[in-house]
Amino acid sequence: MDIIYLHDLKIECIIGIWEWERRIKQTIIIDLDMAADIRHAAASDKIEDTLNYKAVSKRLIDFVGTSQFQLVETLAEKVAELLLAEFKIQWVRVRINKKGAVRGAGDVGIIIEREKA
């Protein structure tokens, strides 16, 4: 499989377990690595034959921006489920960075990998 990636996608959302976190939007940063066979797209040179990463980013901005999960673990799982269900990919690595969640740490987050069953 080939990898199409989308990194450093910043989205504002409600995320967190603390009461103050439930009242404000925080910026999370998402990195995606998505496995797809791009040979047909390379031969046809047509966007409809590949994974449209702009469509992926728009869908995630809508989904994540309106979500209100407590845990980044839940958000990562739901993002992976959505991508596998709605786009022509076989596997995805989702990295979510909740920058500033821990004092003194530059980055805090989770990385998961999921594939189609």
Backbone atoms as SQL, in Angstrom:
CREATE TABLE atoms (id INTEGER PRIMARY KEY, chain TEXT, resi INTEGER, resn TEXT, atom TEXT, x REAL, y REAL, z REAL);
INSERT INTO atoms VALUES
  (1, 'A', 1, 'MET', 'N', 0.837, -1.196, 0.000),
  (2, 'A', 1, 'MET', 'CA', 0.000, 0.000, 0.000),
  (3, 'A', 1, 'MET', 'C', 0.874, 1.250, 0.000),
  (4, 'A', 2, 'ASP', 'N', 0.337, 2.263, -0.585),
  (5, 'A', 2, 'ASP', 'CA', 0.996, 3.561, -0.605),
  (6, 'A', 2, 'ASP', 'C', 0.444, 4.391, 0.551),
  (7, 'A', 3, 'ILE', 'N', 1.173, 5.397, 0.949),
  (8, 'A', 3, 'ILE', 'CA', 0.757, 6.238, 2.069),
  (9, 'A', 3, 'ILE', 'C', 0.476, 7.658, 1.563),
  (10, 'A', 4, 'ILE', 'N', -0.737, 8.104, 1.813),
  (11, 'A', 4, 'ILE', 'CA', -1.092, 9.498, 1.608),
  (12, 'A', 4, 'ILE', 'C', -1.172, 10.105, 2.997),
  (13, 'A', 5, 'TYR', 'N', -0.498, 11.221, 3.200),
  (14, 'A', 5, 'TYR', 'CA', -0.492, 11.776, 4.548),
  (15, 'A', 5, 'TYR', 'C', -1.037, 13.190, 4.579),
  (16, 'A', 6, 'LEU', 'N', -1.543, 13.522, 5.739),
  (17, 'A', 6, 'LEU', 'CA', -2.058, 14.862, 6.030),
  (18, 'A', 6, 'LEU', 'C', -1.589, 15.157, 7.452),
  (19, 'A', 7, 'HIS', 'N', -0.671, 16.087, 7.582),
  (20, 'A', 7, 'HIS', 'CA', -0.070, 16.377, 8.884),
  (21, 'A', 7, 'HIS', 'C', -0.331, 17.817, 9.305),
  (22, 'A', 8, 'ASP', 'N', -0.315, 18.009, 10.596),
  (23, 'A', 8, 'ASP', 'CA', -0.393, 19.342, 11.203),
  (24, 'A', 8, 'ASP', 'C', -1.731, 20.031, 10.945),
  (25, 'A', 9, 'LEU', 'N', -2.813, 19.234, 10.924),
  (26, 'A', 9, 'LEU', 'CA', -4.156, 19.779, 10.758),
  (27, 'A', 9, 'LEU', 'C', -4.641, 20.271, 12.120),
  (28, 'A', 10, 'LYS', 'N', -4.812, 21.582, 12.235),
  (29, 'A', 10, 'LYS', 'CA', -5.219, 22.184, 13.504),
  (30, 'A', 10, 'LYS', 'C', -6.729, 22.382, 13.505),
  (31, 'A', 11, 'ILE', 'N', -7.373, 21.881, 14.567),
  (32, 'A', 11, 'ILE', 'CA', -8.820, 21.986, 14.683),
  (33, 'A', 11, 'ILE', 'C', -9.170, 22.399, 16.107),
  (34, 'A', 12, 'GLU', 'N', -10.078, 23.339, 16.220),
  (35, 'A', 12, 'GLU', 'CA', -10.585, 23.776, 17.520),
  (36, 'A', 12, 'GLU', 'C', -11.753, 22.871, 17.916),
  (37, 'A', 13, 'CYS', 'N', -11.721, 22.365, 19.154),
  (38, 'A', 13, 'CYS', 'CA', -12.807, 21.512, 19.627),
  (39, 'A', 13, 'CYS', 'C', -12.866, 21.524, 21.153),
  (40, 'A', 14, 'ILE', 'N', -13.947, 21.002, 21.651),
  (41, 'A', 14, 'ILE', 'CA', -14.077, 20.794, 23.095),
  (42, 'A', 14, 'ILE', 'C', -13.518, 19.417, 23.388),
  (43, 'A', 15, 'ILE', 'N', -12.499, 19.357, 24.225),
  (44, 'A', 15, 'ILE', 'CA', -11.852, 18.084, 24.576),
  (45, 'A', 15, 'ILE', 'C', -11.290, 18.207, 25.982),
  (46, 'A', 16, 'GLY', 'N', -11.533, 17.216, 26.793),
  (47, 'A', 16, 'GLY', 'CA', -10.945, 17.226, 28.123),
  (48, 'A', 16, 'GLY', 'C', -11.900, 16.737, 29.194),
  (49, 'A', 17, 'ILE', 'N', -11.311, 16.415, 30.330),
  (50, 'A', 17, 'ILE', 'CA', -12.085, 15.858, 31.447),
  (51, 'A', 17, 'ILE', 'C', -12.426, 16.890, 32.504),
  (52, 'A', 18, 'TRP', 'N', -11.711, 18.006, 32.505),
  (53, 'A', 18, 'TRP', 'CA', -11.919, 19.003, 33.550),
  (54, 'A', 18, 'TRP', 'C', -13.069, 19.936, 33.177),
  (55, 'A', 19, 'GLU', 'N', -13.744, 20.414, 34.194),
  (56, 'A', 19, 'GLU', 'CA', -14.920, 21.267, 33.986),
  (57, 'A', 19, 'GLU', 'C', -14.588, 22.490, 33.142),
  (58, 'A', 20, 'TRP', 'N', -13.438, 23.114, 33.371),
  (59, 'A', 20, 'TRP', 'CA', -13.058, 24.295, 32.595),
  (60, 'A', 20, 'TRP', 'C', -12.827, 23.956, 31.126),
  (61, 'A', 21, 'GLU', 'N', -12.371, 22.711, 30.856),
  (62, 'A', 21, 'GLU', 'CA', -12.137, 22.284, 29.473),
  (63, 'A', 21, 'GLU', 'C', -13.446, 22.094, 28.709),
  (64, 'A', 22, 'ARG', 'N', -14.513, 21.841, 29.424),
  (65, 'A', 22, 'ARG', 'CA', -15.810, 21.609, 28.802),
  (66, 'A', 22, 'ARG', 'C', -16.459, 22.924, 28.364),
  (67, 'A', 23, 'ARG', 'N', -15.888, 24.055, 28.795),
  (68, 'A', 23, 'ARG', 'CA', -16.457, 25.372, 28.483),
  (69, 'A', 23, 'ARG', 'C', -15.727, 26.112, 27.377),
  (70, 'A', 24, 'ILE', 'N', -14.565, 25.609, 26.969),
  (71, 'A', 24, 'ILE', 'CA', -13.773, 26.323, 25.957),
  (72, 'A', 24, 'ILE', 'C', -13.363, 25.374, 24.835),
  (73, 'A', 25, 'LYS', 'N', -13.030, 25.968, 23.707),
  (74, 'A', 25, 'LYS', 'CA', -12.463, 25.171, 22.618),
  (75, 'A', 25, 'LYS', 'C', -10.942, 25.239, 22.727),
  (76, 'A', 26, 'GLN', 'N', -10.328, 24.084, 22.511),
  (77, 'A', 26, 'GLN', 'CA', -8.872, 23.985, 22.518),
  (78, 'A', 26, 'GLN', 'C', -8.414, 23.535, 21.135),
  (79, 'A', 27, 'THR', 'N', -7.202, 23.872, 20.791),
  (80, 'A', 27, 'THR', 'CA', -6.657, 23.445, 19.506),
  (81, 'A', 27, 'THR', 'C', -5.980, 22.099, 19.665),
  (82, 'A', 28, 'ILE', 'N', -6.394, 21.156, 18.842),
  (83, 'A', 28, 'ILE', 'CA', -5.676, 19.894, 18.748),
  (84, 'A', 28, 'ILE', 'C', -5.014, 19.843, 17.378),
  (85, 'A', 29, 'ILE', 'N', -3.975, 19.051, 17.276),
  (86, 'A', 29, 'ILE', 'CA', -3.248, 18.911, 16.016),
  (87, 'A', 29, 'ILE', 'C', -3.310, 17.442, 15.610),
  (88, 'A', 30, 'ILE', 'N', -3.767, 17.204, 14.388),
  (89, 'A', 30, 'ILE', 'CA', -3.929, 15.832, 13.895),
  (90, 'A', 30, 'ILE', 'C', -2.945, 15.573, 12.765),
  (91, 'A', 31, 'ASP', 'N', -2.267, 14.431, 12.862),
  (92, 'A', 31, 'ASP', 'CA', -1.440, 13.908, 11.770),
  (93, 'A', 31, 'ASP', 'C', -2.060, 12.596, 11.327),
  (94, 'A', 32, 'LEU', 'N', -2.229, 12.428, 10.016),
  (95, 'A', 32, 'LEU', 'CA', -2.787, 11.197, 9.464),
  (96, 'A', 32, 'LEU', 'C', -1.830, 10.600, 8.453),
  (97, 'A', 33, 'ASP', 'N', -1.658, 9.296, 8.516),
  (98, 'A', 33, 'ASP', 'CA', -1.014, 8.512, 7.468),
  (99, 'A', 33, 'ASP', 'C', -2.054, 7.496, 7.042),
  (100, 'A', 34, 'MET', 'N', -2.417, 7.497, 5.740),
  (101, 'A', 34, 'MET', 'CA', -3.505, 6.662, 5.251),
  (102, 'A', 34, 'MET', 'C', -3.024, 5.791, 4.098),
  (103, 'A', 35, 'ALA', 'N', -3.282, 4.499, 4.192),
  (104, 'A', 35, 'ALA', 'CA', -2.830, 3.555, 3.169),
  (105, 'A', 35, 'ALA', 'C', -3.891, 3.407, 2.091),
  (106, 'A', 36, 'ALA', 'N', -3.465, 3.643, 0.864),
  (107, 'A', 36, 'ALA', 'CA', -4.337, 3.492, -0.299),
  (108, 'A', 36, 'ALA', 'C', -3.470, 3.095, -1.486),
  (109, 'A', 37, 'ASP', 'N', -4.062, 2.392, -2.427),
  (110, 'A', 37, 'ASP', 'CA', -3.351, 2.024, -3.646),
  (111, 'A', 37, 'ASP', 'C', -3.536, 3.171, -4.644),
  (112, 'A', 38, 'ILE', 'N', -2.476, 3.878, -4.953),
  (113, 'A', 38, 'ILE', 'CA', -2.590, 5.065, -5.807),
  (114, 'A', 38, 'ILE', 'C', -2.211, 4.794, -7.272),
  (115, 'A', 39, 'ARG', 'N', -1.962, 3.551, -7.615),
  (116, 'A', 39, 'ARG', 'CA', -1.523, 3.256, -8.983),
  (117, 'A', 39, 'ARG', 'C', -2.539, 3.685, -10.034),
  (118, 'A', 40, 'HIS', 'N', -3.815, 3.417, -9.782),
  (119, 'A', 40, 'HIS', 'CA', -4.859, 3.794, -10.746),
  (120, 'A', 40, 'HIS', 'C', -4.904, 5.316, -10.901),
  (121, 'A', 41, 'ALA', 'N', -4.829, 6.030, -9.790),
  (122, 'A', 41, 'ALA', 'CA', -4.831, 7.503, -9.848),
  (123, 'A', 41, 'ALA', 'C', -3.603, 8.027, -10.585),
  (124, 'A', 42, 'ALA', 'N', -2.469, 7.409, -10.353),
  (125, 'A', 42, 'ALA', 'CA', -1.251, 7.839, -11.032),
  (126, 'A', 42, 'ALA', 'C', -1.366, 7.644, -12.538),
  (127, 'A', 43, 'ALA', 'N', -2.026, 6.565, -12.945),
  (128, 'A', 43, 'ALA', 'CA', -2.196, 6.295, -14.372),
  (129, 'A', 43, 'ALA', 'C', -3.230, 7.224, -15.008),
  (130, 'A', 44, 'SER', 'N', -4.321, 7.488, -14.299),
  (131, 'A', 44, 'SER', 'CA', -5.404, 8.307, -14.867),
  (132, 'A', 44, 'SER', 'C', -5.156, 9.800, -14.699),
  (133, 'A', 45, 'ASP', 'N', -4.425, 10.174, -13.660),
  (134, 'A', 45, 'ASP', 'CA', -4.157, 11.577, -13.329),
  (135, 'A', 45, 'ASP', 'C', -5.459, 12.325, -13.006),
  (136, 'A', 46, 'LYS', 'N', -6.411, 11.609, -12.384),
  (137, 'A', 46, 'LYS', 'CA', -7.707, 12.191, -12.036),
  (138, 'A', 46, 'LYS', 'C', -7.923, 12.131, -10.525),
  (139, 'A', 47, 'ILE', 'N', -8.396, 13.235, -9.963),
  (140, 'A', 47, 'ILE', 'CA', -8.604, 13.337, -8.512),
  (141, 'A', 47, 'ILE', 'C', -9.608, 12.310, -8.011),
  (142, 'A', 48, 'GLU', 'N', -10.617, 11.988, -8.815),
  (143, 'A', 48, 'GLU', 'CA', -11.632, 11.033, -8.363),
  (144, 'A', 48, 'GLU', 'C', -11.099, 9.610, -8.225),
  (145, 'A', 49, 'ASP', 'N', -9.891, 9.370, -8.703),
  (146, 'A', 49, 'ASP', 'CA', -9.288, 8.044, -8.596),
  (147, 'A', 49, 'ASP', 'C', -8.323, 7.911, -7.418),
  (148, 'A', 50, 'THR', 'N', -8.246, 8.923, -6.603),
  (149, 'A', 50, 'THR', 'CA', -7.331, 8.880, -5.467),
  (150, 'A', 50, 'THR', 'C', -8.044, 9.299, -4.190),
  (151, 'A', 51, 'LEU', 'N', -7.325, 9.297, -3.117),
  (152, 'A', 51, 'LEU', 'CA', -7.844, 9.795, -1.844),
  (153, 'A', 51, 'LEU', 'C', -7.679, 11.307, -1.847),
  (154, 'A', 52, 'ASN', 'N', -8.781, 12.011, -1.799),
  (155, 'A', 52, 'ASN', 'CA', -8.768, 13.466, -1.844),
  (156, 'A', 52, 'ASN', 'C', -8.514, 13.987, -0.429),
  (157, 'A', 53, 'TYR', 'N', -7.301, 14.403, -0.152),
  (158, 'A', 53, 'TYR', 'CA', -6.962, 14.834, 1.212),
  (159, 'A', 53, 'TYR', 'C', -7.652, 16.125, 1.602),
  (160, 'A', 54, 'LYS', 'N', -8.080, 16.927, 0.632),
  (161, 'A', 54, 'LYS', 'CA', -8.873, 18.107, 0.969),
  (162, 'A', 54, 'LYS', 'C', -10.249, 17.683, 1.495),
  (163, 'A', 55, 'ALA', 'N', -10.836, 16.672, 0.874),
  (164, 'A', 55, 'ALA', 'CA', -12.120, 16.141, 1.356),
  (165, 'A', 55, 'ALA', 'C', -11.959, 15.541, 2.748),
  (166, 'A', 56, 'VAL', 'N', -10.844, 14.867, 2.981),
  (167, 'A', 56, 'VAL', 'CA', -10.562, 14.309, 4.307),
  (168, 'A', 56, 'VAL', 'C', -10.470, 15.423, 5.338),
  (169, 'A', 57, 'SER', 'N', -9.711, 16.471, 5.017),
  (170, 'A', 57, 'SER', 'CA', -9.547, 17.552, 5.995),
  (171, 'A', 57, 'SER', 'C', -10.872, 18.260, 6.265),
  (172, 'A', 58, 'LYS', 'N', -11.668, 18.520, 5.249),
  (173, 'A', 58, 'LYS', 'CA', -12.971, 19.171, 5.452),
  (174, 'A', 58, 'LYS', 'C', -13.872, 18.322, 6.340),
  (175, 'A', 59, 'ARG', 'N', -13.883, 17.019, 6.095),
  (176, 'A', 59, 'ARG', 'CA', -14.723, 16.123, 6.894),
  (177, 'A', 59, 'ARG', 'C', -14.275, 16.108, 8.345),
  (178, 'A', 60, 'LEU', 'N', -12.962, 16.087, 8.562),
  (179, 'A', 60, 'LEU', 'CA', -12.455, 16.085, 9.935),
  (180, 'A', 60, 'LEU', 'C', -12.681, 17.413, 10.641),
  (181, 'A', 61, 'ILE', 'N', -12.528, 18.514, 9.941),
  (182, 'A', 61, 'ILE', 'CA', -12.794, 19.818, 10.549),
  (183, 'A', 61, 'ILE', 'C', -14.235, 19.884, 11.025),
  (184, 'A', 62, 'ASP', 'N', -15.154, 19.379, 10.210),
  (185, 'A', 62, 'ASP', 'CA', -16.567, 19.356, 10.593),
  (186, 'A', 62, 'ASP', 'C', -16.806, 18.411, 11.772),
  (187, 'A', 63, 'PHE', 'N', -16.302, 17.189, 11.670),
  (188, 'A', 63, 'PHE', 'CA', -16.541, 16.179, 12.709),
  (189, 'A', 63, 'PHE', 'C', -15.886, 16.559, 14.037),
  (190, 'A', 64, 'VAL', 'N', -14.610, 16.824, 13.997),
  (191, 'A', 64, 'VAL', 'CA', -13.870, 17.120, 15.230),
  (192, 'A', 64, 'VAL', 'C', -14.319, 18.460, 15.815),
  (193, 'A', 65, 'GLY', 'N', -14.557, 19.437, 14.954),
  (194, 'A', 65, 'GLY', 'CA', -14.956, 20.763, 15.417),
  (195, 'A', 65, 'GLY', 'C', -16.269, 20.787, 16.169),
  (196, 'A', 66, 'THR', 'N', -17.130, 19.821, 15.902),
  (197, 'A', 66, 'THR', 'CA', -18.423, 19.754, 16.600),
  (198, 'A', 66, 'THR', 'C', -18.452, 18.670, 17.673),
  (199, 'A', 67, 'SER', 'N', -17.348, 17.953, 17.834),
  (200, 'A', 67, 'SER', 'CA', -17.300, 16.874, 18.832),
  (201, 'A', 67, 'SER', 'C', -17.087, 17.447, 20.233),
  (202, 'A', 68, 'GLN', 'N', -17.387, 16.615, 21.229),
  (203, 'A', 68, 'GLN', 'CA', -17.182, 17.032, 22.619),
  (204, 'A', 68, 'GLN', 'C', -16.732, 15.836, 23.451),
  (205, 'A', 69, 'PHE', 'N', -15.691, 15.163, 23.014),
  (206, 'A', 69, 'PHE', 'CA', -15.180, 14.011, 23.746),
  (207, 'A', 69, 'PHE', 'C', -14.375, 14.456, 24.953),
  (208, 'A', 70, 'GLN', 'N', -14.304, 13.581, 25.934),
  (209, 'A', 70, 'GLN', 'CA', -13.484, 13.854, 27.101),
  (210, 'A', 70, 'GLN', 'C', -12.037, 13.425, 26.871),
  (211, 'A', 71, 'LEU', 'N', -11.842, 12.294, 26.226),
  (212, 'A', 71, 'LEU', 'CA', -10.505, 11.726, 26.059),
  (213, 'A', 71, 'LEU', 'C', -10.014, 11.831, 24.621),
  (214, 'A', 72, 'VAL', 'N', -8.723, 12.114, 24.460),
  (215, 'A', 72, 'VAL', 'CA', -8.139, 12.088, 23.116),
  (216, 'A', 72, 'VAL', 'C', -8.151, 10.661, 22.570),
  (217, 'A', 73, 'GLU', 'N', -8.139, 9.673, 23.452),
  (218, 'A', 73, 'GLU', 'CA', -8.223, 8.280, 23.017),
  (219, 'A', 73, 'GLU', 'C', -9.529, 8.024, 22.264),
  (220, 'A', 74, 'THR', 'N', -10.624, 8.548, 22.808),
  (221, 'A', 74, 'THR', 'CA', -11.927, 8.377, 22.163),
  (222, 'A', 74, 'THR', 'C', -11.959, 9.124, 20.840),
  (223, 'A', 75, 'LEU', 'N', -11.464, 10.342, 20.840),
  (224, 'A', 75, 'LEU', 'CA', -11.430, 11.130, 19.611),
  (225, 'A', 75, 'LEU', 'C', -10.620, 10.418, 18.536),
  (226, 'A', 76, 'ALA', 'N', -9.461, 9.895, 18.878),
  (227, 'A', 76, 'ALA', 'CA', -8.620, 9.189, 17.907),
  (228, 'A', 76, 'ALA', 'C', -9.348, 7.981, 17.333),
  (229, 'A', 77, 'GLU', 'N', -10.000, 7.217, 18.192),
  (230, 'A', 77, 'GLU', 'CA', -10.731, 6.031, 17.745),
  (231, 'A', 77, 'GLU', 'C', -11.857, 6.412, 16.788),
  (232, 'A', 78, 'LYS', 'N', -12.594, 7.450, 17.115),
  (233, 'A', 78, 'LYS', 'CA', -13.714, 7.892, 16.267),
  (234, 'A', 78, 'LYS', 'C', -13.222, 8.448, 14.938),
  (235, 'A', 79, 'VAL', 'N', -12.103, 9.150, 14.955),
  (236, 'A', 79, 'VAL', 'CA', -11.514, 9.651, 13.712),
  (237, 'A', 79, 'VAL', 'C', -11.110, 8.479, 12.822),
  (238, 'A', 80, 'ALA', 'N', -10.460, 7.478, 13.378),
  (239, 'A', 80, 'ALA', 'CA', -10.052, 6.301, 12.603),
  (240, 'A', 80, 'ALA', 'C', -11.272, 5.586, 12.026),
  (241, 'A', 81, 'GLU', 'N', -12.301, 5.390, 12.844),
  (242, 'A', 81, 'GLU', 'CA', -13.525, 4.731, 12.374),
  (243, 'A', 81, 'GLU', 'C', -14.151, 5.496, 11.215),
  (244, 'A', 82, 'LEU', 'N', -14.245, 6.799, 11.344),
  (245, 'A', 82, 'LEU', 'CA', -14.831, 7.641, 10.303),
  (246, 'A', 82, 'LEU', 'C', -14.039, 7.526, 8.997),
  (247, 'A', 83, 'LEU', 'N', -12.730, 7.644, 9.080),
  (248, 'A', 83, 'LEU', 'CA', -11.902, 7.592, 7.878),
  (249, 'A', 83, 'LEU', 'C', -11.993, 6.246, 7.176),
  (250, 'A', 84, 'LEU', 'N', -11.953, 5.163, 7.941),
  (251, 'A', 84, 'LEU', 'CA', -12.036, 3.828, 7.344),
  (252, 'A', 84, 'LEU', 'C', -13.407, 3.574, 6.717),
  (253, 'A', 85, 'ALA', 'N', -14.445, 4.130, 7.301),
  (254, 'A', 85, 'ALA', 'CA', -15.801, 3.920, 6.795),
  (255, 'A', 85, 'ALA', 'C', -16.115, 4.789, 5.576),
  (256, 'A', 86, 'GLU', 'N', -15.613, 6.011, 5.552),
  (257, 'A', 86, 'GLU', 'CA', -16.052, 6.960, 4.538),
  (258, 'A', 86, 'GLU', 'C', -15.080, 7.170, 3.373),
  (259, 'A', 87, 'PHE', 'N', -13.851, 6.721, 3.515),
  (260, 'A', 87, 'PHE', 'CA', -12.867, 6.958, 2.460),
  (261, 'A', 87, 'PHE', 'C', -12.244, 5.634, 2.022),
  (262, 'A', 88, 'LYS', 'N', -11.703, 5.631, 0.804),
  (263, 'A', 88, 'LYS', 'CA', -11.119, 4.422, 0.229),
  (264, 'A', 88, 'LYS', 'C', -9.705, 4.203, 0.752),
  (265, 'A', 89, 'ILE', 'N', -9.621, 3.840, 2.030),
  (266, 'A', 89, 'ILE', 'CA', -8.330, 3.524, 2.626),
  (267, 'A', 89, 'ILE', 'C', -8.438, 2.175, 3.329),
  (268, 'A', 90, 'GLN', 'N', -7.314, 1.510, 3.451),
  (269, 'A', 90, 'GLN', 'CA', -7.271, 0.196, 4.083),
  (270, 'A', 90, 'GLN', 'C', -6.734, 0.245, 5.504),
  (271, 'A', 91, 'TRP', 'N', -5.983, 1.296, 5.795),
  (272, 'A', 91, 'TRP', 'CA', -5.286, 1.411, 7.076),
  (273, 'A', 91, 'TRP', 'C', -5.071, 2.887, 7.359),
  (274, 'A', 92, 'VAL', 'N', -5.057, 3.232, 8.654),
  (275, 'A', 92, 'VAL', 'CA', -4.804, 4.621, 9.026),
  (276, 'A', 92, 'VAL', 'C', -4.011, 4.688, 10.326),
  (277, 'A', 93, 'ARG', 'N', -3.092, 5.630, 10.377),
  (278, 'A', 93, 'ARG', 'CA', -2.410, 5.983, 11.620),
  (279, 'A', 93, 'ARG', 'C', -2.887, 7.386, 11.982),
  (280, 'A', 94, 'VAL', 'N', -3.455, 7.518, 13.177),
  (281, 'A', 94, 'VAL', 'CA', -3.971, 8.797, 13.650),
  (282, 'A', 94, 'VAL', 'C', -3.118, 9.237, 14.833),
  (283, 'A', 95, 'ARG', 'N', -2.571, 10.439, 14.730),
  (284, 'A', 95, 'ARG', 'CA', -1.802, 11.024, 15.828),
  (285, 'A', 95, 'ARG', 'C', -2.509, 12.304, 16.235),
  (286, 'A', 96, 'ILE', 'N', -2.911, 12.371, 17.496),
  (287, 'A', 96, 'ILE', 'CA', -3.556, 13.570, 18.001),
  (288, 'A', 96, 'ILE', 'C', -2.683, 14.173, 19.089),
  (289, 'A', 97, 'ASN', 'N', -2.361, 15.442, 18.897),
  (290, 'A', 97, 'ASN', 'CA', -1.516, 16.178, 19.821),
  (291, 'A', 97, 'ASN', 'C', -2.392, 17.212, 20.534),
  (292, 'A', 98, 'LYS', 'N', -2.473, 17.099, 21.843),
  (293, 'A', 98, 'LYS', 'CA', -3.181, 18.084, 22.669),
  (294, 'A', 98, 'LYS', 'C', -2.105, 18.936, 23.343),
  (295, 'A', 99, 'LYS', 'N', -1.496, 19.768, 22.536),
  (296, 'A', 99, 'LYS', 'CA', -0.374, 20.606, 22.969),
  (297, 'A', 99, 'LYS', 'C', -0.745, 21.384, 24.225),
  (298, 'A', 100, 'GLY', 'N', 0.142, 21.403, 25.187),
  (299, 'A', 100, 'GLY', 'CA', -0.091, 22.179, 26.395),
  (300, 'A', 100, 'GLY', 'C', -0.915, 21.481, 27.453),
  (301, 'A', 101, 'ALA', 'N', -1.260, 20.209, 27.246),
  (302, 'A', 101, 'ALA', 'CA', -2.086, 19.494, 28.216),
  (303, 'A', 101, 'ALA', 'C', -1.330, 19.195, 29.516),
  (304, 'A', 102, 'VAL', 'N', -0.015, 19.103, 29.424),
  (305, 'A', 102, 'VAL', 'CA', 0.799, 18.823, 30.608),
  (306, 'A', 102, 'VAL', 'C', 1.856, 19.918, 30.719),
  (307, 'A', 103, 'ARG', 'N', 1.856, 20.587, 31.840),
  (308, 'A', 103, 'ARG', 'CA', 2.827, 21.663, 32.062),
  (309, 'A', 103, 'ARG', 'C', 4.248, 21.113, 31.916),
  (310, 'A', 104, 'GLY', 'N', 5.042, 21.820, 31.128),
  (311, 'A', 104, 'GLY', 'CA', 6.428, 21.435, 30.934),
  (312, 'A', 104, 'GLY', 'C', 6.665, 20.521, 29.742),
  (313, 'A', 105, 'ALA', 'N', 5.600, 19.954, 29.182),
  (314, 'A', 105, 'ALA', 'CA', 5.742, 19.069, 28.023),
  (315, 'A', 105, 'ALA', 'C', 5.359, 19.829, 26.759),
  (316, 'A', 106, 'GLY', 'N', 6.161, 19.666, 25.736),
  (317, 'A', 106, 'GLY', 'CA', 5.867, 20.339, 24.473),
  (318, 'A', 106, 'GLY', 'C', 4.696, 19.719, 23.739),
  (319, 'A', 107, 'ASP', 'N', 4.648, 18.406, 23.717),
  (320, 'A', 107, 'ASP', 'CA', 3.597, 17.674, 23.017),
  (321, 'A', 107, 'ASP', 'C', 3.057, 16.578, 23.923),
  (322, 'A', 108, 'VAL', 'N', 1.745, 16.394, 23.869),
  (323, 'A', 108, 'VAL', 'CA', 1.080, 15.311, 24.594),
  (324, 'A', 108, 'VAL', 'C', -0.004, 14.771, 23.696),
  (325, 'A', 109, 'GLY', 'N', -0.122, 13.462, 23.597),
  (326, 'A', 109, 'GLY', 'CA', -1.178, 12.937, 22.749),
  (327, 'A', 109, 'GLY', 'C', -1.167, 11.433, 22.631),
  (328, 'A', 110, 'ILE', 'N', -1.683, 10.985, 21.522),
  (329, 'A', 110, 'ILE', 'CA', -1.848, 9.557, 21.292),
  (330, 'A', 110, 'ILE', 'C', -1.621, 9.245, 19.810),
  (331, 'A', 111, 'ILE', 'N', -1.150, 8.047, 19.544),
  (332, 'A', 111, 'ILE', 'CA', -1.031, 7.537, 18.179),
  (333, 'A', 111, 'ILE', 'C', -1.713, 6.169, 18.162),
  (334, 'A', 112, 'ILE', 'N', -2.657, 6.010, 17.223),
  (335, 'A', 112, 'ILE', 'CA', -3.275, 4.692, 17.036),
  (336, 'A', 112, 'ILE', 'C', -3.178, 4.293, 15.576),
  (337, 'A', 113, 'GLU', 'N', -3.223, 3.002, 15.318),
  (338, 'A', 113, 'GLU', 'CA', -3.268, 2.474, 13.967),
  (339, 'A', 113, 'GLU', 'C', -4.442, 1.521, 13.882),
  (340, 'A', 114, 'ARG', 'N', -5.242, 1.670, 12.820),
  (341, 'A', 114, 'ARG', 'CA', -6.397, 0.802, 12.604),
  (342, 'A', 114, 'ARG', 'C', -6.463, 0.416, 11.146),
  (343, 'A', 115, 'GLU', 'N', -7.046, -0.750, 10.877),
  (344, 'A', 115, 'GLU', 'CA', -7.222, -1.191, 9.501),
  (345, 'A', 115, 'GLU', 'C', -8.635, -1.712, 9.312),
  (346, 'A', 116, 'LYS', 'N', -9.044, -1.773, 8.050),
  (347, 'A', 116, 'LYS', 'CA', -10.366, -2.309, 7.731),
  (348, 'A', 116, 'LYS', 'C', -10.409, -3.782, 8.093),
  (349, 'A', 117, 'ALA', 'N', -11.520, -4.166, 8.633),
  (350, 'A', 117, 'ALA', 'CA', -11.680, -5.587, 9.028),
  (351, 'A', 117, 'ALA', 'C', -11.925, -6.458, 7.828);
